[in-house]
Amino acid sequence: MNEVAEYLERLRNRLDAGVLLVAVSKRQPIEKLFSAYEAGQRDFGENKVQELVEKQPQMSSDVRWHMIGHLQTNKVKYIAPFIHLIHSVDSLKLLKEVDKRARQNDRVIGVLLQMSIAQESTKTGMDESLLEEILQRSDQGEWPNINIQGLMGMATNTPDEDQIRKEFRDLNRMFQDMRKAGFDLGILSMGMSGDLQIAQEEGSTMVRVGTAAFGPRNY
Ligand SMILES: *Cc1c(COP(=O)(O)O)cnc(C)c1O
């Protein structure tokens, strides 16, 4: 078995049933993505439009590409033809742009709404009042070319596990509140290499894992 296949096998053994693995391949050479594909991986995550656009044509067409990083409105058009799920929709302006570009491509694009849960101001996201407003407007048919499937959040980068747990629990509470209010959300994207276990204990359904899937990144 090659190194990536070994990483993936170890990682899959750590996943709870029903949790989907998005293998975060940012700053990894394409050969490692080929190895992961051969080992059965189909969901890949990138955080830069440029890298997505370079890697997508080199991989099989049955790969599901996830945009997980901050997305600038003026770059949506480059990924709209192929992106499977955008985890990082953090504003109304971006959401409208995704809907517009999806329509131009005759597609419906899946999106997650990124919620602000961390203490760090560098991590963007929306608050609960905007979340509810967007879900209501979406249900009324305002953006027919996007499908809002769930929520995403990133915990504070801290060794304090209680803090991380509290933030994930808060995100799951928002997710459950919206479900109880009748919105059809199925995906809770939370957890990376360092906080995977806590995220799963707090109800994650989708984890975005880079270094524990591929090994250290190139900088
Ligand atoms: C890089 C990245 C990850 C994966 O990080 P690892 O620590 O390598 O698992 C997850 N989510 C986002 C948004 C990222 O940018």
The ligand as an SDF file (V2000), in Angstrom:
LIG
                    3D

 15 15  0  0  0  0  0  0  0  0999 V2000
   -7.1090   23.1730    5.4650 C   0  0  0  0  0  0  0  0  0  0  0  0
   -8.5180   23.0880    5.8910 C   0  0  0  0  0  0  0  0  0  0  0  0
   -9.0230   21.9240    6.5010 C   0  0  0  0  0  0  0  0  0  0  0  0
   -8.1800   20.7030    6.7930 C   0  0  0  0  0  0  0  0  0  0  0  0
   -7.1710   20.9690    7.7160 O   0  0  0  0  0  0  0  0  0  0  0  0
   -6.2700   19.7880    8.3340 P   0  0  0  0  0  0  0  0  0  0  0  0
   -5.8490   20.3280    9.6420 O   0  0  0  0  0  0  0  0  0  0  0  0
   -5.1460   19.5730    7.3840 O   0  0  0  0  0  0  0  0  0  0  0  0
   -7.1280   18.5830    8.4620 O   0  0  0  0  0  0  0  0  0  0  0  0
  -10.3610   21.9120    6.8520 C   0  0  0  0  0  0  0  0  0  0  0  0
  -11.1830   22.9680    6.6240 N   0  0  0  0  0  0  0  0  0  0  0  0
  -10.7430   24.0920    6.0420 C   0  0  0  0  0  0  0  0  0  0  0  0
  -11.6960   25.2160    5.8220 C   0  0  0  0  0  0  0  0  0  0  0  0
   -9.3980   24.1870    5.6640 C   0  0  0  0  0  0  0  0  0  0  0  0
   -8.9720   25.3270    5.0860 O   0  0  0  0  0  0  0  0  0  0  0  0
  1  2  1  0
  2  3  1  0
  2 14  2  0
  3  4  1  0
  3 10  2  0
  4  5  1  0
  5  6  1  0
  6  7  2  0
  6  8  1  0
  6  9  1  0
 10 11  1  0
 11 12  2  0
 12 13  1  0
 12 14  1  0
 14 15  1  0
M  END
$$$$
